[in-house]
Amino acid sequence: MDKFRAITAFVRVAESGGFTAAGNKLGMSVSAITKSVARLEDELGTQLFNRTTRRLATTDFGKEFY
């Protein structure tokens, strides 16, 4: 895993409020952004975002990590 890319993806998602907007800003697919953030979460051992079909919110740990 490229940690720098994963952290960059996380920051863009947190700032833009969504995976699609982050993908557009980084020139990456939504799938690549999602996988990158998921790998980062696996490595950290915690969730960074609370995801639902209509909403994305940063967890308390995600806010601290940001």
N, C-alpha and C positions, 0 to 999 in steps of 0.2 A: 504494500500500500504506500502510495505517495502521501505522506503526512501533510506536507505543505498544501497540496491540492485539496485534500480532504478538509483541512482547516479553512482554506479559502472558500470552499463550497459552503461550509457551515456558516461562515461569516456573511456570505452573500444571501443565503437563505434567511438568516436572522434579520439582516438589514432590509431585505425586499419583502419579507413576509410570505414567501412562497417558493416552491421548487422551480416552477415555470419561469418566474421572473429572474431567479438566480441563474438558471440555465441560459436565458437570453443574454444576461449581462456577461456571463463567462464564455459564451459561445459553445456551450456543452448541451447535450440532450438532458431532458428531465430524468431519464433513466440513469444516466451517468452521475448526475448530481445526487439522486436518491441513494444509489449504491455507495457512493463516496461517503456520504453522511452516515449511512448504516454501518459501514466498516469502521468509521471513526467511533461511533457509539459502541460497537463491539469491542474495540480496543480499550476504550475508556471504562467499559463495563456498566454503562448507564445510558438512559435516553437523554437526548438533548432537546427533543421536541415532543410535544403531545400532538398527535395527528388524529384528525377525524376526516370524514369525507368533505366537510365544509369549512374546517378551521385548522389552523396551524398555530401553535403557541409554544414558546420556549419554556422548558421546565426550569425549575429553580437552579439546578446544576448547569443547565444550558446558559442561563443568564450570567452565572458566575464565570463560566468558561469563556463566554463572549467578552 
